[in-house]
Amino acid sequence: MDSKQYRERAEKLLNRQPCYELNDKYVAQAAVWAQLATAAAMEESAKGVITDGE
């Protein structure tokens, strides 16, 4: 997976329900996906891979 796909997974979890209905489980899972997105983006940057269409 690339950083964009990881970011989409995190956003999907957080947008699943209204913010007042989000529980710790969804937030924790989204945080993991966000961390994976960050790590993948750093690796892509180091390799010179562009995934955001720029």
mmJSON file of the N, C-alpha and C atoms, coordinates in Angstrom:
{"data_MODEL":{"atom_site":{
"group_PDB":["ATOM","ATOM","ATOM","ATOM","ATOM","ATOM","ATOM","ATOM","ATOM","ATOM","ATOM","ATOM","ATOM","ATOM","ATOM","ATOM","ATOM","ATOM","ATOM","ATOM","ATOM","ATOM","ATOM","ATOM","ATOM","ATOM","ATOM","ATOM","ATOM","ATOM","ATOM","ATOM","ATOM","ATOM","ATOM","ATOM","ATOM","ATOM","ATOM","ATOM","ATOM","ATOM","ATOM","ATOM","ATOM","ATOM","ATOM","ATOM","ATOM","ATOM","ATOM","ATOM","ATOM","ATOM","ATOM","ATOM","ATOM","ATOM","ATOM","ATOM","ATOM","ATOM","ATOM","ATOM","ATOM","ATOM","ATOM","ATOM","ATOM","ATOM","ATOM","ATOM","ATOM","ATOM","ATOM","ATOM","ATOM","ATOM","ATOM","ATOM","ATOM","ATOM","ATOM","ATOM","ATOM","ATOM","ATOM","ATOM","ATOM","ATOM","ATOM","ATOM","ATOM","ATOM","ATOM","ATOM","ATOM","ATOM","ATOM","ATOM","ATOM","ATOM","ATOM","ATOM","ATOM","ATOM","ATOM","ATOM","ATOM","ATOM","ATOM","ATOM","ATOM","ATOM","ATOM","ATOM","ATOM","ATOM","ATOM","ATOM","ATOM","ATOM","ATOM","ATOM","ATOM","ATOM","ATOM","ATOM","ATOM","ATOM","ATOM","ATOM","ATOM","ATOM","ATOM","ATOM","ATOM","ATOM","ATOM","ATOM","ATOM","ATOM","ATOM","ATOM","ATOM","ATOM","ATOM","ATOM","ATOM","ATOM","ATOM","ATOM","ATOM","ATOM","ATOM","ATOM","ATOM","ATOM","ATOM","ATOM","ATOM","ATOM"],
"id":[1,2,3,4,5,6,7,8,9,10,11,12,13,14,15,16,17,18,19,20,21,22,23,24,25,26,27,28,29,30,31,32,33,34,35,36,37,38,39,40,41,42,43,44,45,46,47,48,49,50,51,52,53,54,55,56,57,58,59,60,61,62,63,64,65,66,67,68,69,70,71,72,73,74,75,76,77,78,79,80,81,82,83,84,85,86,87,88,89,90,91,92,93,94,95,96,97,98,99,100,101,102,103,104,105,106,107,108,109,110,111,112,113,114,115,116,117,118,119,120,121,122,123,124,125,126,127,128,129,130,131,132,133,134,135,136,137,138,139,140,141,142,143,144,145,146,147,148,149,150,151,152,153,154,155,156,157,158,159,160,161,162],
"type_symbol":["N","C","C","N","C","C","N","C","C","N","C","C","N","C","C","N","C","C","N","C","C","N","C","C","N","C","C","N","C","C","N","C","C","N","C","C","N","C","C","N","C","C","N","C","C","N","C","C","N","C","C","N","C","C","N","C","C","N","C","C","N","C","C","N","C","C","N","C","C","N","C","C","N","C","C","N","C","C","N","C","C","N","C","C","N","C","C","N","C","C","N","C","C","N","C","C","N","C","C","N","C","C","N","C","C","N","C","C","N","C","C","N","C","C","N","C","C","N","C","C","N","C","C","N","C","C","N","C","C","N","C","C","N","C","C","N","C","C","N","C","C","N","C","C","N","C","C","N","C","C","N","C","C","N","C","C","N","C","C","N","C","C"],
"label_atom_id":["N","CA","C","N","CA","C","N","CA","C","N","CA","C","N","CA","C","N","CA","C","N","CA","C","N","CA","C","N","CA","C","N","CA","C","N","CA","C","N","CA","C","N","CA","C","N","CA","C","N","CA","C","N","CA","C","N","CA","C","N","CA","C","N","CA","C","N","CA","C","N","CA","C","N","CA","C","N","CA","C","N","CA","C","N","CA","C","N","CA","C","N","CA","C","N","CA","C","N","CA","C","N","CA","C","N","CA","C","N","CA","C","N","CA","C","N","CA","C","N","CA","C","N","CA","C","N","CA","C","N","CA","C","N","CA","C","N","CA","C","N","CA","C","N","CA","C","N","CA","C","N","CA","C","N","CA","C","N","CA","C","N","CA","C","N","CA","C","N","CA","C","N","CA","C","N","CA","C","N","CA","C","N","CA","C","N","CA","C"],
"label_alt_id":[null,null,null,null,null,null,null,null,null,null,null,null,null,null,null,null,null,null,null,null,null,null,null,null,null,null,null,null,null,null,null,null,null,null,null,null,null,null,null,null,null,null,null,null,null,null,null,null,null,null,null,null,null,null,null,null,null,null,null,null,null,null,null,null,null,null,null,null,null,null,null,null,null,null,null,null,null,null,null,null,null,null,null,null,null,null,null,null,null,null,null,null,null,null,null,null,null,null,null,null,null,null,null,null,null,null,null,null,null,null,null,null,null,null,null,null,null,null,null,null,null,null,null,null,null,null,null,null,null,null,null,null,null,null,null,null,null,null,null,null,null,null,null,null,null,null,null,null,null,null,null,null,null,null,null,null,null,null,null,null,null,null],
"label_comp_id":["MET","MET","MET","ASP","ASP","ASP","SER","SER","SER","LYS","LYS","LYS","GLN","GLN","GLN","TYR","TYR","TYR","ARG","ARG","ARG","GLU","GLU","GLU","ARG","ARG","ARG","ALA","ALA","ALA","GLU","GLU","GLU","LYS","LYS","LYS","LEU","LEU","LEU","LEU","LEU","LEU","ASN","ASN","ASN","ARG","ARG","ARG","GLN","GLN","GLN","PRO","PRO","PRO","CYS","CYS","CYS","TYR","TYR","TYR","GLU","GLU","GLU","LEU","LEU","LEU","ASN","ASN","ASN","ASP","ASP","ASP","LYS","LYS","LYS","TYR","TYR","TYR","VAL","VAL","VAL","ALA","ALA","ALA","GLN","GLN","GLN","ALA","ALA","ALA","ALA","ALA","ALA","VAL","VAL","VAL","TRP","TRP","TRP","ALA","ALA","ALA","GLN","GLN","GLN","LEU","LEU","LEU","ALA","ALA","ALA","THR","THR","THR","ALA","ALA","ALA","ALA","ALA","ALA","ALA","ALA","ALA","MET","MET","MET","GLU","GLU","GLU","GLU","GLU","GLU","SER","SER","SER","ALA","ALA","ALA","LYS","LYS","LYS","GLY","GLY","GLY","VAL","VAL","VAL","ILE","ILE","ILE","THR","THR","THR","ASP","ASP","ASP","GLY","GLY","GLY","GLU","GLU","GLU"],
"label_asym_id":["A","A","A","A","A","A","A","A","A","A","A","A","A","A","A","A","A","A","A","A","A","A","A","A","A","A","A","A","A","A","A","A","A","A","A","A","A","A","A","A","A","A","A","A","A","A","A","A","A","A","A","A","A","A","A","A","A","A","A","A","A","A","A","A","A","A","A","A","A","A","A","A","A","A","A","A","A","A","A","A","A","A","A","A","A","A","A","A","A","A","A","A","A","A","A","A","A","A","A","A","A","A","A","A","A","A","A","A","A","A","A","A","A","A","A","A","A","A","A","A","A","A","A","A","A","A","A","A","A","A","A","A","A","A","A","A","A","A","A","A","A","A","A","A","A","A","A","A","A","A","A","A","A","A","A","A","A","A","A","A","A","A"],
"label_entity_id":["1","1","1","1","1","1","1","1","1","1","1","1","1","1","1","1","1","1","1","1","1","1","1","1","1","1","1","1","1","1","1","1","1","1","1","1","1","1","1","1","1","1","1","1","1","1","1","1","1","1","1","1","1","1","1","1","1","1","1","1","1","1","1","1","1","1","1","1","1","1","1","1","1","1","1","1","1","1","1","1","1","1","1","1","1","1","1","1","1","1","1","1","1","1","1","1","1","1","1","1","1","1","1","1","1","1","1","1","1","1","1","1","1","1","1","1","1","1","1","1","1","1","1","1","1","1","1","1","1","1","1","1","1","1","1","1","1","1","1","1","1","1","1","1","1","1","1","1","1","1","1","1","1","1","1","1","1","1","1","1","1","1"],
"label_seq_id":[1,1,1,2,2,2,3,3,3,4,4,4,5,5,5,6,6,6,7,7,7,8,8,8,9,9,9,10,10,10,11,11,11,12,12,12,13,13,13,14,14,14,15,15,15,16,16,16,17,17,17,18,18,18,19,19,19,20,20,20,21,21,21,22,22,22,23,23,23,24,24,24,25,25,25,26,26,26,27,27,27,28,28,28,29,29,29,30,30,30,31,31,31,32,32,32,33,33,33,34,34,34,35,35,35,36,36,36,37,37,37,38,38,38,39,39,39,40,40,40,41,41,41,42,42,42,43,43,43,44,44,44,45,45,45,46,46,46,47,47,47,48,48,48,49,49,49,50,50,50,51,51,51,52,52,52,53,53,53,54,54,54],
"pdbx_PDB_ins_code":[null,null,null,null,null,null,null,null,null,null,null,null,null,null,null,null,null,null,null,null,null,null,null,null,null,null,null,null,null,null,null,null,null,null,null,null,null,null,null,null,null,null,null,null,null,null,null,null,null,null,null,null,null,null,null,null,null,null,null,null,null,null,null,null,null,null,null,null,null,null,null,null,null,null,null,null,null,null,null,null,null,null,null,null,null,null,null,null,null,null,null,null,null,null,null,null,null,null,null,null,null,null,null,null,null,null,null,null,null,null,null,null,null,null,null,null,null,null,null,null,null,null,null,null,null,null,null,null,null,null,null,null,null,null,null,null,null,null,null,null,null,null,null,null,null,null,null,null,null,null,null,null,null,null,null,null,null,null,null,null,null,null],
"Cartn_x":[0.838,0.0,0.883,0.377,1.127,0.494,1.129,0.684,-0.749,-1.13,-2.492,-3.525,-3.233,-4.162,-4.269,-3.139,-3.178,-4.01,-3.798,-4.541,-6.031,-6.396,-7.803,-8.434,-7.689,-8.209,-8.483,-7.556,-7.742,-8.958,-9.076,-10.213,-11.532,-11.538,-12.755,-13.246,-12.324,-12.7,-13.282,-12.638,-13.085,-14.369,-14.615,-15.821,-16.99,-16.789,-17.798,-19.038,-18.841,-19.93,-19.754,-20.832,-20.675,-19.635,-18.929,-17.808,-18.222,-19.442,-19.847,-20.096,-20.16,-20.366,-19.079,-17.984,-16.715,-16.267,-15.858,-15.341,-13.831,-13.235,-11.775,-11.237,-12.01,-11.571,-11.326,-12.276,-12.12,-10.962,-10.848,-9.779,-8.415,-8.301,-7.032,-6.667,-7.649,-7.379,-6.991,-7.675,-7.341,-5.934,-5.553,-4.212,-3.143,-3.401,-2.451,-2.327,-3.454,-3.409,-2.698,-2.92,-2.245,-0.739,-0.324,1.108,1.711,0.991,1.469,1.547,0.58,0.597,1.827,2.128,3.294,4.584,4.701,5.903,6.042,4.939,4.983,5.34,4.802,5.115,6.589,7.14,8.568,9.415,9.03,9.762,9.631,8.424,8.212,9.018,9.052,9.831,11.31,11.807,13.217,13.559,12.573,12.791,12.434,11.81,11.429,10.128,9.298,8.009,6.981,6.185,5.124,3.788,2.928,1.653,0.458,0.677,-0.458,-0.804,-0.276,-0.632,0.141,1.12,1.907,3.013],
"Cartn_y":[-1.179,0.0,1.242,2.298,3.547,4.495,5.649,6.576,7.057,7.229,7.679,6.637,5.383,4.32,4.207,4.341,4.315,5.49,6.67,7.86,7.675,7.096,6.846,5.902,4.892,3.96,4.695,5.563,6.324,7.238,7.938,8.839,8.083,6.931,6.125,5.752,5.368,5.022,6.222,7.378,8.553,9.148,8.941,9.492,8.523,7.372,6.323,6.76,7.498,7.912,9.381,10.015,11.399,11.444,12.537,12.613,12.307,12.636,12.361,10.879,10.07,8.636,7.825,8.488,7.772,7.263,6.019,5.494,5.303,4.95,4.814,3.802,2.778,1.741,2.333,3.125,3.723,4.717,5.509,6.509,5.825,4.768,4.042,3.4,2.796,2.177,3.235,4.368,5.449,5.975,6.037,6.508,5.572,4.283,3.316,3.513,3.651,3.873,5.186,6.208,7.495,7.359,6.589,6.361,5.603,4.627,3.887,4.81,5.707,6.666,7.56,8.01,8.869,8.127,6.91,6.116,5.862,5.537,5.286,6.56,7.697,8.967,9.312,9.048,9.307,8.418,7.151,6.232,6.649,7.03,7.474,8.725,9.641,10.868,10.552,9.643,9.269,8.62,7.894,7.218,8.11,9.269,10.174,9.786,9.013,8.583,9.645,10.025,11.014,10.301,10.385,9.681,10.605,11.91,12.816,13.54,13.112,13.687,14.935,15.329,16.534,16.196],
"Cartn_z":[0.0,0.0,0.0,-0.588,-0.556,0.468,0.662,1.7,1.473,0.233,-0.068,0.373,0.131,0.517,2.042,2.743,4.205,4.733,4.153,4.58,4.346,3.201,2.909,3.928,4.367,5.379,6.691,7.095,8.336,8.229,7.096,6.903,6.875,6.273,6.202,7.598,8.465,9.842,10.575,10.415,11.152,10.592,9.317,8.693,8.731,9.318,9.366,10.145,11.238,12.11,12.471,12.933,13.425,14.541,14.66,15.607,17.042,17.432,18.808,19.053,17.995,18.142,17.985,17.669,17.522,18.884,18.907,20.161,20.052,21.162,21.219,20.217,19.929,18.996,17.607,17.105,15.774,15.751,16.792,16.845,16.887,17.674,17.762,16.426,15.765,14.461,13.434,13.453,12.518,12.795,14.057,14.406,13.849,13.901,13.34,11.834,11.143,9.695,9.371,10.194,9.971,10.163,11.156,11.362,10.186,9.679,8.506,7.291,7.151,6.039,6.136,7.338,7.54,7.208,7.685,7.395,5.896,5.242,3.801,3.043,3.473,2.807,2.962,4.128,4.34,3.436,3.321,2.458,0.995,0.595,-0.786,-1.083,-0.12,-0.296,-0.458,0.348,0.281,-1.066,-1.616,-2.898,-4.078,-3.802,-4.876,-5.554,-4.881,-5.421,-5.105,-6.111,-5.901,-6.045,-4.994,-5.033,-4.978,-4.858,-4.715,-6.002,-7.119,-8.408,-8.772,-7.973,-8.295,-9.257],
"occupancy":[1.0,1.0,1.0,1.0,1.0,1.0,1.0,1.0,1.0,1.0,1.0,1.0,1.0,1.0,1.0,1.0,1.0,1.0,1.0,1.0,1.0,1.0,1.0,1.0,1.0,1.0,1.0,1.0,1.0,1.0,1.0,1.0,1.0,1.0,1.0,1.0,1.0,1.0,1.0,1.0,1.0,1.0,1.0,1.0,1.0,1.0,1.0,1.0,1.0,1.0,1.0,1.0,1.0,1.0,1.0,1.0,1.0,1.0,1.0,1.0,1.0,1.0,1.0,1.0,1.0,1.0,1.0,1.0,1.0,1.0,1.0,1.0,1.0,1.0,1.0,1.0,1.0,1.0,1.0,1.0,1.0,1.0,1.0,1.0,1.0,1.0,1.0,1.0,1.0,1.0,1.0,1.0,1.0,1.0,1.0,1.0,1.0,1.0,1.0,1.0,1.0,1.0,1.0,1.0,1.0,1.0,1.0,1.0,1.0,1.0,1.0,1.0,1.0,1.0,1.0,1.0,1.0,1.0,1.0,1.0,1.0,1.0,1.0,1.0,1.0,1.0,1.0,1.0,1.0,1.0,1.0,1.0,1.0,1.0,1.0,1.0,1.0,1.0,1.0,1.0,1.0,1.0,1.0,1.0,1.0,1.0,1.0,1.0,1.0,1.0,1.0,1.0,1.0,1.0,1.0,1.0,1.0,1.0,1.0,1.0,1.0,1.0],
"B_iso_or_equiv":[0.0,0.0,0.0,0.0,0.0,0.0,0.0,0.0,0.0,0.0,0.0,0.0,0.0,0.0,0.0,0.0,0.0,0.0,0.0,0.0,0.0,0.0,0.0,0.0,0.0,0.0,0.0,0.0,0.0,0.0,0.0,0.0,0.0,0.0,0.0,0.0,0.0,0.0,0.0,0.0,0.0,0.0,0.0,0.0,0.0,0.0,0.0,0.0,0.0,0.0,0.0,0.0,0.0,0.0,0.0,0.0,0.0,0.0,0.0,0.0,0.0,0.0,0.0,0.0,0.0,0.0,0.0,0.0,0.0,0.0,0.0,0.0,0.0,0.0,0.0,0.0,0.0,0.0,0.0,0.0,0.0,0.0,0.0,0.0,0.0,0.0,0.0,0.0,0.0,0.0,0.0,0.0,0.0,0.0,0.0,0.0,0.0,0.0,0.0,0.0,0.0,0.0,0.0,0.0,0.0,0.0,0.0,0.0,0.0,0.0,0.0,0.0,0.0,0.0,0.0,0.0,0.0,0.0,0.0,0.0,0.0,0.0,0.0,0.0,0.0,0.0,0.0,0.0,0.0,0.0,0.0,0.0,0.0,0.0,0.0,0.0,0.0,0.0,0.0,0.0,0.0,0.0,0.0,0.0,0.0,0.0,0.0,0.0,0.0,0.0,0.0,0.0,0.0,0.0,0.0,0.0,0.0,0.0,0.0,0.0,0.0,0.0],
"pdbx_formal_charge":[null,null,null,null,null,null,null,null,null,null,null,null,null,null,null,null,null,null,null,null,null,null,null,null,null,null,null,null,null,null,null,null,null,null,null,null,null,null,null,null,null,null,null,null,null,null,null,null,null,null,null,null,null,null,null,null,null,null,null,null,null,null,null,null,null,null,null,null,null,null,null,null,null,null,null,null,null,null,null,null,null,null,null,null,null,null,null,null,null,null,null,null,null,null,null,null,null,null,null,null,null,null,null,null,null,null,null,null,null,null,null,null,null,null,null,null,null,null,null,null,null,null,null,null,null,null,null,null,null,null,null,null,null,null,null,null,null,null,null,null,null,null,null,null,null,null,null,null,null,null,null,null,null,null,null,null,null,null,null,null,null,null],
"auth_seq_id":[1,1,1,2,2,2,3,3,3,4,4,4,5,5,5,6,6,6,7,7,7,8,8,8,9,9,9,10,10,10,11,11,11,12,12,12,13,13,13,14,14,14,15,15,15,16,16,16,17,17,17,18,18,18,19,19,19,20,20,20,21,21,21,22,22,22,23,23,23,24,24,24,25,25,25,26,26,26,27,27,27,28,28,28,29,29,29,30,30,30,31,31,31,32,32,32,33,33,33,34,34,34,35,35,35,36,36,36,37,37,37,38,38,38,39,39,39,40,40,40,41,41,41,42,42,42,43,43,43,44,44,44,45,45,45,46,46,46,47,47,47,48,48,48,49,49,49,50,50,50,51,51,51,52,52,52,53,53,53,54,54,54],
"auth_comp_id":["MET","MET","MET","ASP","ASP","ASP","SER","SER","SER","LYS","LYS","LYS","GLN","GLN","GLN","TYR","TYR","TYR","ARG","ARG","ARG","GLU","GLU","GLU","ARG","ARG","ARG","ALA","ALA","ALA","GLU","GLU","GLU","LYS","LYS","LYS","LEU","LEU","LEU","LEU","LEU","LEU","ASN","ASN","ASN","ARG","ARG","ARG","GLN","GLN","GLN","PRO","PRO","PRO","CYS","CYS","CYS","TYR","TYR","TYR","GLU","GLU","GLU","LEU","LEU","LEU","ASN","ASN","ASN","ASP","ASP","ASP","LYS","LYS","LYS","TYR","TYR","TYR","VAL","VAL","VAL","ALA","ALA","ALA","GLN","GLN","GLN","ALA","ALA","ALA","ALA","ALA","ALA","VAL","VAL","VAL","TRP","TRP","TRP","ALA","ALA","ALA","GLN","GLN","GLN","LEU","LEU","LEU","ALA","ALA","ALA","THR","THR","THR","ALA","ALA","ALA","ALA","ALA","ALA","ALA","ALA","ALA","MET","MET","MET","GLU","GLU","GLU","GLU","GLU","GLU","SER","SER","SER","ALA","ALA","ALA","LYS","LYS","LYS","GLY","GLY","GLY","VAL","VAL","VAL","ILE","ILE","ILE","THR","THR","THR","ASP","ASP","ASP","GLY","GLY","GLY","GLU","GLU","GLU"],
"auth_asym_id":["A","A","A","A","A","A","A","A","A","A","A","A","A","A","A","A","A","A","A","A","A","A","A","A","A","A","A","A","A","A","A","A","A","A","A","A","A","A","A","A","A","A","A","A","A","A","A","A","A","A","A","A","A","A","A","A","A","A","A","A","A","A","A","A","A","A","A","A","A","A","A","A","A","A","A","A","A","A","A","A","A","A","A","A","A","A","A","A","A","A","A","A","A","A","A","A","A","A","A","A","A","A","A","A","A","A","A","A","A","A","A","A","A","A","A","A","A","A","A","A","A","A","A","A","A","A","A","A","A","A","A","A","A","A","A","A","A","A","A","A","A","A","A","A","A","A","A","A","A","A","A","A","A","A","A","A","A","A","A","A","A","A"],
"auth_atom_id":["N","CA","C","N","CA","C","N","CA","C","N","CA","C","N","CA","C","N","CA","C","N","CA","C","N","CA","C","N","CA","C","N","CA","C","N","CA","C","N","CA","C","N","CA","C","N","CA","C","N","CA","C","N","CA","C","N","CA","C","N","CA","C","N","CA","C","N","CA","C","N","CA","C","N","CA","C","N","CA","C","N","CA","C","N","CA","C","N","CA","C","N","CA","C","N","CA","C","N","CA","C","N","CA","C","N","CA","C","N","CA","C","N","CA","C","N","CA","C","N","CA","C","N","CA","C","N","CA","C","N","CA","C","N","CA","C","N","CA","C","N","CA","C","N","CA","C","N","CA","C","N","CA","C","N","CA","C","N","CA","C","N","CA","C","N","CA","C","N","CA","C","N","CA","C","N","CA","C","N","CA","C","N","CA","C","N","CA","C"],
"pdbx_PDB_model_num":[1,1,1,1,1,1,1,1,1,1,1,1,1,1,1,1,1,1,1,1,1,1,1,1,1,1,1,1,1,1,1,1,1,1,1,1,1,1,1,1,1,1,1,1,1,1,1,1,1,1,1,1,1,1,1,1,1,1,1,1,1,1,1,1,1,1,1,1,1,1,1,1,1,1,1,1,1,1,1,1,1,1,1,1,1,1,1,1,1,1,1,1,1,1,1,1,1,1,1,1,1,1,1,1,1,1,1,1,1,1,1,1,1,1,1,1,1,1,1,1,1,1,1,1,1,1,1,1,1,1,1,1,1,1,1,1,1,1,1,1,1,1,1,1,1,1,1,1,1,1,1,1,1,1,1,1,1,1,1,1,1,1]
}}}
